[in-house]
Amino acid sequence: MSQWKAIFSHYMRWSNTSIQAFSLSVITFCVILPLCCHRLLYSYFFIKSMYLDSMSEEVLQDSFKQGQDALHFWQSASTLAPLSLRNVSQRPDLLVTVVTARRNDGQDFHYLLQVMQQLSAIVGSCGTQRCAEILICDVENGPLENWDASLLEPHFKVVRRSQQEQQLNKEQINPFEKEKRDYVFCLRKGWTLVKPKNVVVLEDDALPRQDFFLVIKHLLSRRFALQTLYVKLYHPERLQRYWNPEPYRILEWMGLGLVGATALILSFPYWNPCSFSFTLSACHLIFFTLYFMAAAELLGRHYLLEVRRLSPQLYAVNPATECCTPAMLFPGNTSLRVAEYLDASFCVNGNAKDMVMYQMARALPGERSHSVEPNLITHIGAYSSVRANPARPKLL
């Protein structure tokens, strides 16, 4: 018995680095992170059964309120002098085209009015000249009017298909092909109308963030913008994790772990309140690299990306991802090339326009595509205009 006690006391004492590593892992992953992250929507520790329904309802209520506020804003603006955004100048540096159609579900949320209110607020953030020309592309072909677009017509340039174009576009097609054709129409209409140097296309539920134009201006000043077909400005937060088949994220993940491990071990001689005995050895470096990688993934990469919002220079540009197209930047005249490529494809469920664009950028010689992280827009469209909607949509 005394022999076993001696062995136990030898291996279980605190100075043993294995015991320190085990204790640190248990405290971090079983206590600290679950306590801190159980209400973070995109963390592995998020407790869906407890919080998803209430958080989804809270977001819906907030979005409804924002929509009603935007409605009152534009109704009040209609009784005053119109905003000076209706006249669109020729050859602007940037044209923002907002594609919109009447929604069957979620009409009271007034997504388009929210987006246009935000654009009108931030379009003057670039100095003496406004950041961009703004165009609304109303693709509604049905018998019912897109009332939100009509409300905005005194303040913004609104383009629609002509009567002849509407007659040609009346054939019965699936919603994904219709969405693609509407997108192509808006790409070409914006170019024909003002010949912009660069184009951003927003769907009507893509709410720009405050630094939207500042970041785009910085992106267009970088060399990669001359060699890209398009730049995606949004990727769903739930798909932003490190554990992903895209190689650049794996490299980013390993680099984060290695930098964190090195910095922590080098700090122990100067600050070590728990009397850790780790050194800059290969074994200890591998342990802490894996420790930081696991902590970052379980916490949620989305939350780490938010640090990059400190400056436009910190936004990361990576190879484009498959999903989705609420916000797209087309540098130069690439919007015309994209329109031609999309015209050559027929879209169906499982092969929507985002997949077609992703595949063509990879398959065509000389074409490249990129995405920006973190997102430049907030996707506020809880109710889809293409797919069937539940009575009360959920965040996940």
N, C-alpha and C positions, 0 to 999 in steps of 0.2 A: 504493500500500500504506500509506503513512504517513497518507493521508487517512482510509482505513477504520479504521486503528488509533486515530486521534484521535476519530472518531465512536464507536467501540466503547468507548473509555475514558471518553468523556463520558457515555454513556447507561448504562454498566454500573457506574459508581462507586456506592459505598454510600449516598452522600448523596441519590441519586435515590429518591424515595418509591415509585416503581413497583417498583424492585428490592427495596426493603424489604418491600413488600406481597407480592411473589411469594415471596421467601425465607421470610417468616413463614408463609405459607400452606403451602408445601411442608414445612417443618419440623413444623408443627402437624398437618396432615392425612395426611402420609406417614410421619412418624416417631413423634411424641409420642403421638397418639391411638391408632394401631395397637398400639403397645407397651403402653399403659396399659389398653386396652379389649378386647383380643383374647379375654379370658376372661369378659367381662361379657355375660351371657345376652341382655340386651335392647338391646345396642349393635349398630350396623351392622358393627362390626369383629369381632364374635364369630365365631370360626372353628368352624363346626358340625362339620366333618369331624374335627377334632382333639379337641373337648371335649364335644360334646353327649351322646354315649353314656355316657362316664364320669360326667359331671355328673348325668345322669338316673338312672343306677344308684346313685350316691351319695345322691341325694334319696330314692329308693325305699327304700334300706336304712335311712336315717335315719327315714323315716316309719314303716317297719315296727317299728323299735326303739321309737319313741314310742308306737305302738299297743300293743305288748306291755307297755311300762311302764304305760300307762293301764289295761290289762287287769288287771295285778297290783295297781295302786292300788285299783280298784273291787272286786276280789275280796277284798283285805285290808279295805277299808272295810265290806264286808258282814258281816265277822265282828266288827266293832266297833259302836259306837253309830251309827245312821244320821245323815247330815248333816241339818241343820234346814232343808231346802229343799223338803220334800215338801208342806208345808202352804202353799197359795197364798192370799194375802189378797185381799179384794175391793177394786176401784177403785184398783189401784196406779198410780203414775205411769208405770211402764213394765213391759210384759210381754214376755219373750223366749220365743218359741215355736220349738222346734227340730223340724223336720220330718224324719222318718227312716223308712226301710224297709229290709228285709233286702236286702243286696247279693249278687248272684250271683258277682261277681268282687271280689277284694281284701278278703275278709272278715277275714283275719288282720291287716289294718291297723287295724281297730277305729276308724274315723273318728269315730263317734258318741262313743265313750268318750274320745277325745282332746279333742273339743270340750267335753264336759261337765266333764271335769277342769279345763280352762282356765276355763270359766265359773264353776265353784265356787271357783276361786282368786281371781278378780277381782271377783266380785259384791259383795264387802265393801269395795271401794276407794272408796266414796262417803261414808264417815263412819260415824255411829252406826247408820244404817239401811242395809240392803243396797240395791244399785243397782237391782235389778229382781226381779220374780217370774219364775220359770223353769218352763216347761212343755215336756214332750216329747210330740209328736204322732206316734204310731206308726201309719203308714198301711199296714202290711203286711196284705194280704188273702189271701196264699197259704197253703198247708197247712203251711209251715215257719215256725217262730217266729222273730221278730226277737230273737235271743238277747241282743244288747247292750242293747236297750231293757228287756228283762226284768231284766237284771242291775242296771240303774239304778233300777228301780221302788221299792226301799226308800228311796231318797234323793230322788227327784224325782216330782212329779205326772206321771203318764203317762196320756194319753187315747187311746182307740181308737174305731173305729166299733163300734156295737152290732151284735148278730147280725142284726137286721133290716136295718140299713144295709149290712152286708156282703153280704147276699143281693141287695139292690137294685143293688149296685155290682159284680156278678159278670159283667156282660156283657163280651164280648171287644172291647177297644178298643186303639188304638195306644198306645205308651208315652208319647207326648207329651200326648195327651188324658188319660191316666191320671194323669200327673204334675200336670197342671193341676187335675183334680178333687180330687186329694189336697191340693193347696195351698189350694184353696177351702175344703175341709172343715176344715183346720187354722186358717185365718183366722176362720171362723165359730165354731169350737169354742172358740178362745181368748177371743173376745169374749163369747160366751154364758156361759162359765164364770166370768170374773172382772171383766168390764166395765172393761178397762184404759183409762187416758187416752191412752196411746200404745203401739204394738206394733212389735216387731222380729221378723221371721221369718228364721231361719237354716236353711239346709239342713245336713244332718248332716256335711258335710265342709267347713264354713266355720269355721275356727279363729279366734276373736277375738284381737285384739292386746291388749297390756297396757293401753293407754289407751282401749279400746273404749267403756266406759261414760262416761268423762270427756268424750270427744268428742261422744257422743250427747247427753249432758246439755247441752253447749254448743250443739249444733245446735238442740235443741228450744227453747232460750232466744232464738233469733234470729227475726226477724219473718217470714222466708220460710217457716218451718215451719207457719205458720197458713194458708198459701196454696198448699200443695203436696199432690198426691195421694200421692206416695211419694218417698223419697230412697234412691237406690242407694248401698250402702256398699262395693261392689266392682265393679271393671272389670278385665278381664284385662290384665296388664302388657304383653303383646305388642301390645295395641291402644291403648296410651296415647301414641303418638308424636305429634309436632307435625304431621307431614305427614298431614293428616286433613281430610275435608270439613267437619268441625264448625267454624263460624266463630270461636268463642271461643278455640280453640286457636291458630288463625292469628294472632289479635290478641295473645294471650299470647306467642307466639313472636316476633312483631315487637317487642313491648314489651321483652322480655328482650334482644333484640339491640341495640335503641336505647339502653337503660339501660347495658348493658355497654360499648357503644362510647363513649358520652359519658363514663362514669367512667374508662375507660382513657386516652382522649385528654387529659382534664383532669389526669390524674396524671403525664403525661410531664414537665412542668416541674419536678416534685418528685422523680421517680424514673424514670430513663431509662438503664439500664445498657447498652443496645445502641445508644445514640445515634440513636434514631429521630427523624425530622424531620416527623412527622405533626402537623397542626394541626386546630383545630376548624372545618374547612371542610366544605362539603356533600359533596364528593367523598370525603374521608377518612372522614367520618361514615357515608356509605353503605357504604363498603368494610368498616369494622369492624362495622357492623350485620349485614351479610351474613356476615361472618367468625364472629361470635358465634352467629348463627342456625344456620349450618352445623355449628359445633362442638357446640352443644346437641343438635341432631337426631342427629348421628352418635354422640355419647356415649350418648344415650338419655334421653328425658324422664322415664322412670320413676325414674332415679337422682337427677334434680334435684328431683322431687317429695318424695323422702325427707327433704329439709331441713325440710319443713313439719311434720314430727313433733315438732319442738322444743316446740310448744305447741298446745293445742286451737284457739286463736284463729287459727292459721295455716292450718288446713285450708281448702281451697278448695271452694266450692259452685258447681257449674256446671249447665247444662241436662243432663238425663238422656241417657245413651247407650243404644243398643239392647240390647247383651249385657251382663250376664247377671243372674241373680237368686239367687245364693247367700246374699246378705245384704240385707235390705230393711227400711227404717224407714217405718212408716205413722203419721204424726202424727194425733192425735185419733181420730175414728171412720172415717178413710178406708179402713181395712181392709175394712169392710163394703161400701163403694162398689166397691172393687177386686174383691171377691168377686162382686158382681153383674155387673160388666163382664166378668169372666172367664167367668162362667156363660153369657153370651150368645154366646160364641165357641167354635168347635171347633178344637182344636189338632192339627197334623200336623207332620211333619218339614219344617222351613223356616218354620213359623209356630207356634213353641212359645210358652209363656206369656210369656217375656220380650219377644218381638216383639209379642204381643197387647197387653201392658201399655204398651209404648212407643207403639204406634200409637194406642191409645185416649186416652192422655194428650195426644197432639198433635191428635187429631181432635175430641174433645169440647169444646164451648165452656166456657171458664172453668177448665179443668183444666190443671195444670202439674206437671211432674216434674223432679227434680233428682238429681244424683249428687255424691258427695264424693270428693275426692282429697287425699292418697293413700288407698289402700284401708284399711278398718278391720278387714278379716279377711284371713287367708291361706287360699287355696283348696288344701286338702291332698288333695282327691279325685282321685288319678291314675287311678283306675278309675271309669268312669261307670256310673251306675245306669240310664241310658236308652239309650245307644249301645253298639255292639259295641266290645270292648276288645282291643288287641293283647296279646301275651303279656307284654311289658315296655314299658309306656308311656314316651313321651319327654316332655321338658319343653316342647318346641316342636312 
